[in-house]
Amino acid sequence: MAQPPSPKIVVLVVEDEWLIRINAADMIRELGYIAIEAHDADHAITLLERMPEISVVFTDIQMPGSLDGIRLAAVIRDRWSSIKLLITSGQVRPMAADLPPGARFLNKPYVLRQLDAELTALAAA
């Protein structure tokens, strides 16, 4: 008897630069995940409130709006503690103590295999 298909992991990509956001979402889809896109932290929180199936948030640090990516990650850790966090930046390299517990950091620019390794590590955690 065939095994039922495993459920797809839903990844919320939070990035204010649309070309980078689209590229990241495409990479995530290529890896077999479902990608949802948000253009800032406020949009991300709205999506998280409406979509309980989101299990990973992949956010840039530097974004305009009420929260940057680090503060967004802290809000997510407080409100949705089971959501895995992957944080990225090409300009800021946060200290481990600046990240919420369990969050991972991926430096920009990243390639598909690096993103795959980080998402795989988060899924295994």
C-alpha positions in Angstrom: 0.0 0.0 0.0 1.4 3.4 -0.9 2.2 5.9 1.8 0.2 9.1 2.0 2.2 12.1 0.7 3.9 14.1 3.3 2.4 17.5 4.0 4.2 20.4 2.4 5.9 22.9 4.7 4.6 26.4 4.3 7.3 29.1 4.4 6.5 32.8 4.7 9.1 35.0 3.0 9.3 38.5 4.4 11.3 40.9 2.2 10.6 44.5 1.2 12.6 44.3 -2.0 10.2 42.7 -4.5 12.8 41.2 -6.8 14.7 39.6 -3.9 11.4 38.4 -2.4 10.3 36.8 -5.7 13.6 35.1 -6.1 13.6 33.7 -2.6 10.1 32.4 -3.0 11.0 30.8 -6.3 14.0 29.1 -4.7 11.8 27.8 -1.8 9.2 26.4 -4.3 12.0 24.8 -6.2 13.1 23.0 -3.0 9.5 21.6 -2.7 8.1 23.9 -0.1 5.0 26.2 -0.4 6.1 29.9 -0.3 3.9 32.7 0.8 5.2 36.3 0.4 4.9 39.4 2.6 6.4 42.8 1.8 7.0 43.9 5.5 6.5 42.8 9.1 3.0 44.1 9.4 1.9 42.2 6.3 3.6 39.1 7.7 1.8 39.3 11.0 -1.5 39.7 9.2 -0.7 36.5 7.2 0.4 34.6 10.3 -2.9 35.5 12.0 -4.9 34.2 9.0 -2.8 31.2 8.0 -2.0 28.8 10.8 -0.4 26.4 8.3 2.7 28.6 8.1 5.5 26.7 9.9 8.7 28.7 8.8 9.3 32.4 8.5 12.2 33.5 6.3 12.8 37.2 7.0 15.2 39.9 6.0 16.5 42.1 8.9 16.4 45.5 7.3 12.9 46.5 6.3 10.8 49.7 6.5 7.8 49.8 8.7 7.0 49.3 12.3 9.3 46.3 12.9 12.6 45.1 11.4 13.3 41.4 10.9 14.8 40.9 14.3 11.9 42.4 16.1 9.5 40.5 13.9 11.2 37.3 14.8 10.9 38.2 18.5 7.1 38.8 18.1 6.8 35.5 16.2 8.7 33.7 19.0 6.3 35.2 21.6 3.0 34.6 19.7 3.7 31.6 17.6 6.5 29.7 19.4 6.3 26.6 17.2 7.2 28.6 14.0 10.8 28.1 12.9 12.8 31.3 12.1 15.4 31.9 9.4 16.8 35.4 9.3 18.8 36.9 6.5 20.7 40.0 5.7 23.4 41.2 3.3 24.4 44.2 5.5 23.9 43.2 9.1 25.4 40.1 10.8 23.6 39.7 14.1 25.2 38.2 17.2 23.7 34.8 18.2 22.4 36.5 21.4 20.4 39.0 19.2 18.4 36.2 17.6 15.4 34.5 19.3 16.1 31.0 20.6 16.3 28.4 17.8 16.5 31.0 15.0 19.1 30.5 12.3 20.9 33.2 10.2 21.7 33.0 6.5 24.0 35.7 5.0 23.0 37.3 1.7 23.7 36.6 -1.1 22.8 32.9 -0.7 22.5 30.1 -3.2 19.9 27.4 -3.5 22.0 24.7 -1.7 22.6 27.1 1.3 18.9 27.8 1.6 18.2 24.1 1.3 20.6 23.3 4.1 19.1 25.9 6.4 15.5 24.9 5.8 16.5 21.2 6.2 18.2 22.0 9.5 15.1 23.9 10.7 12.8 21.1 9.8 14.9 18.6 11.7 15.1 20.8 14.8 
